[in-house]
Amino acid sequence: MTGGGKGDLPAAFICTHLTPVSALFDLPPVAPDGFRYQPDLVTPEEEEDLAQRLETLPFEPFLFRGYEGRRRVISFGLRYDFNGPGLVTAPPMPDWLLPVRDRAAALAGLPGEAFAHVLINEYREGAPIGWHRDRPVFEKVVGVSLLAQTIMRFRRRDGARFQRINVPLEPRSAYLLDGPARTDWEHSLPEAKARRFSITFRNLRG
Ligand SMILES: O=C(O)CCC(=O)C(=O)O
């Protein structure tokens, strides 16, 4: 790394190593603690290639205890079944996902193989994801965004009110949910304005 100003630093470094401006001026935080953002985890060429491969997968509607969500999903490695058994075995991760998995794992400070589970979400226009925290059986989550921009909304109860933070997610970026961002805050996404895929990797809590 060259010794230039802050503009030379990768965004992920800035997020973790510099005092946020919000802390200096008593502004609301820009992201919950434990959230990390990495722009351009994949190149535009990789995004196109991944999107073409994802098109061919047999996505199914997300089912949650009799409720059918508008997003469609597919899992590899392990699958979390919300309709009874919980964690079950899923088909192995395809080879073409492994380079992205390894980069996602590096963002979480993990070896690639630690991400034993991937859930791929397909949001067609109008499909949201509601308020939730990921299942406690999982530890860290890294999500890779493809095709469309969205906003990750966070909320945390603060007495009778909610504290809220919105974080934009750009296509080809990745985010890490760890620490309080993972366990204290719920997250959701608004209805998609255009088709978006997210590739979300998770490791098992030790
Ligand atoms: O699409 C996203 O990036 C969010 C995915 C998510 O929250 C989940 O799969 O639980």
The ligand as a Tripos MOL2 file, in Angstrom:
@<TRIPOS>MOLECULE
LIG
   10     9     1     0     0
SMALL
NO_CHARGES

@<TRIPOS>ATOM
      1 O1        -30.2090   -9.8930   -0.1650 O.co2     1 LIG1
      2 C1        -29.4980   -9.5900    0.7580 C.2       1 LIG1
      3 O2        -28.4030   -9.0620    0.6280 O.co2     1 LIG1
      4 C2        -29.9920   -9.8760    2.1860 C.3       1 LIG1
      5 C3        -30.1440  -11.3430    2.4080 C.3       1 LIG1
      6 C4        -30.6020  -11.6910    3.7900 C.2       1 LIG1
      7 O3        -30.8480  -10.8720    4.6220 O.2       1 LIG1
      8 C5        -30.7560  -13.1120    4.0920 C.2       1 LIG1
      9 O4        -30.5590  -13.9650    3.2040 O.co2     1 LIG1
     10 O5        -31.0840  -13.4310    5.2520 O.co2     1 LIG1
@<TRIPOS>BOND
     1     1     2 2
     2     2     3 1
     3     2     4 1
     4     4     5 1
     5     5     6 1
     6     6     7 2
     7     6     8 1
     8     8     9 2
     9     8    10 1
@<TRIPOS>SUBSTRUCTURE
     1 LIG1         1 GROUP 0 **** ****
